[in-house]
Amino acid sequence: MISKQAIAEWFRGLQDRICRGLEELDGTGRFAEDQWTRPEGGGGRSRVIEGAVIEKGGVNFSAVHGPMPERIHQALGLPPSDFFATGVSIVLHPRSPMVPIIHMNVRYFETQSHSGTKNTWWFGGGIDLTPHYIVQEDARRFHLRLKDVCDSHHPEWYARFKKWADDYFFLKHRNETRGVGGIFFDRLNEAEGKSKAEIFDFVKNVGEAFVPAYAEQVAAGLPKTYGQRELEWQALRRSRYVEFNLLWDKGTRFGLDTDGRTESILMSMPPLAKWKYNHSPEPGSPEAETQELLRKGIEWV
Amino acid sequence: MISKQAIAEWFRGLQDRICRGLEELDGTGRFAEDQWTRPEGGGGRSRVIEGAVIEKGGVNFSAVHGPMPERIHQALGLPPSDFFATGVSIVLHPRSPMVPIIHMNVRYFETQSHSGTKNTWWFGGGIDLTPHYIVQEDARRFHLRLKDVCDSHHPEWYARFKKWADDYFFLKHRNETRGVGGIFFDRLNEAEGKSKAEIFDFVKNVGEAFVPAYAEQVAAGLPKTYGQRELEWQALRRSRYVEFNLLWDKGTRFGLDTDGRTESILMSMPPLAKWKYNHSPEPGSPEAETQELLRKGIEWV
C-alpha cells in the first residue's frame, strides 16, 4: 500500500516541477517561497510569482493533519476522526485579458476514526480554465488534453469528471459557470474498481498535464493585443472569480474551517477586481459572446 | 399589534428619507432605482448612487415572503415554516480613502409554522463603520451617537450591542475586526421585556440616526488630502470588506440561500479591490496604526 508520506513526497516534487515550468513559461518572474507550519499539525510551502505573463500566481503545497473539525466529519458522514490531507493547489491570474485564468488542485485525504473502526482514504482534484474571452478552439484544445489523460485510465472518466466540473465550478447565484470548465473529481477510491496505485497514477498524470496545458493557452492568447476595454472586462470577470472562491469553493471553506494559513488559502484572489452594479455587456459584443458561453453542458470536444 | 405591512411601510419610507439625505450629502450623485419581484413572493426597490463623495453606494429596501428553505429553519431551530422578512440595507463606499465605508441594516422577521403551532417575530439590525484610516476621535463620535440611541431605550443595550458588533463584524480568518464596529442586534422580541412597539421604536431611531452619523464622518474626512499611497491602501482594505461579506456575513448568505436578487445582495461590493499576497503595512506607518486598532474590545466612548 502506498503510504501517505510517499504521496505527500510526490506532491512536493510536483510543486517543484510546476514552479520550474511556470518560471520558464513566464520568462522573467521567479517564485518566492514561504514555509509555514500549522499549530495543530503539518504545514506547507506557499510559492508566489509576479512576472511578465503571470500577474499574480500561487502554487501551494501542503501536508496537514490533526483532529477533524466536527462540522467537517459530520458533512462527510464520518465518525469523529483524525485527518491527513496533502496536495498541490494552483491559481494563476495572467496580465493579459486574452490569456485565461487557470486553476488546478490535486489532493489526497485520509481519515482515521478515533474508535479505530472506520478508516478511509481518497484522491480528489480538478483543473479548470477561466478565459476572460472564450475562444472555442482553445477551450476544445484544453478539454482534449484532459480527455486524453482521463481516457488512458478509464473510458468513462472524462465524461463523468467533465460534468462534475460543470456542476462544481458553477456560480449558483449568477446561474453561470466560472469558465469553460475542465475536470473535477473527488473521493476516488477502491469503489472505482481501481487500486490505490492506479488512482494515484491518474492523479499524477493530471498534475503533470498542468504546465503543457497552460503553455498552450498562453501561446494562443499572448500575441493578441488588448486595451482599456479588455482590461476593464478582465477586472469584472475577476470579481466573479472572487465570488466563486469565497462563496462556493469547498477547498477555501475547508482551509479556513481547519484554521489553515489564510494567505496561502487566499493566494487565489486576483490582484485587482471590479464590481459594477447590474452590469451586462453590450449585445453582440465579444464580452456578450463569452457571457453566453458560461453555461453547463457545452461539449467542447 | 403592529402588522408586518405597517413595518414594511415604515422601512420603505426610511429608504426614501435616507436616499434624499444621502443625495444632499453627496451634492451631485442621484440614486437610480430598480424595482424587482421575487418569484417565490415579495420584492423590493434597489437604489444605487455613483456620486462625487460616494463612489458606489446601495440602499436597498425589500419585503419578501414564502416557504423558508430547510437549512434556514433548521439553523434557526424552528419547525418547517413560512417567513416574512422586510428591511433596509445600506453599504456606501466613498471615493476618498479618508472617509470611512459605512453599513447599516434594519430588519423585521416573522415566521409562521406550517403546523400553526409556532409563530415567531423579531427585529434585528446594526450599523458599523469601516474607516480605511482609523481616527480615534471620529470613532468615538460615531459610537457616542449609537450609545445615545441605545441609552434612550435601555441602559444595557449599548454595551451589549457594541460587543455583539465586535463579535459579528469580525474576520475570523484574519483575526481582525472589519473596522471600528458599532452596534449589532438580532432576534429582539418580547423576551427583552419590551413590547413590539417599543422595540420597533428603537429600530426606527437606529434607522433615523444613519444619515446624521455618516454626515459627521464625511465632514471629518472629506477635507483631508490623499494620494496614490492612500488609494492603494483603500483598495486593500476594500478587499477585506469583500472577504467579510462573502465569507461571513449572514445577511448575504441568507439572501443567496433564499434566491434573493443577486445584484441587490451584492450591491455591497466595492467598485474596485486589490489583493496583495502577505501584505503588511510598514511598522510605524498610519496604515500599521489602523491595522493595530482592528481588534475587539476597544471602548471608543
Interface residues (C-beta under 8 A of the other chain):
Chain A: D34 V48 K56 G58 K172 H173 R174 A235 S239 V242 E243 L246 L247 L256 T262 E263 I265 L266 M267 M269 P270 P271 L272 A273 K274 W275 K276 Y277 N278
Chain B: D34 V48 K56 G58 K172 H173 R174 A235 S239 V242 E243 L246 L247 L256 T262 E263 I265 L266 M267 M269 P270 P271 L272 A273 K274 W275 K276 Y277 N278
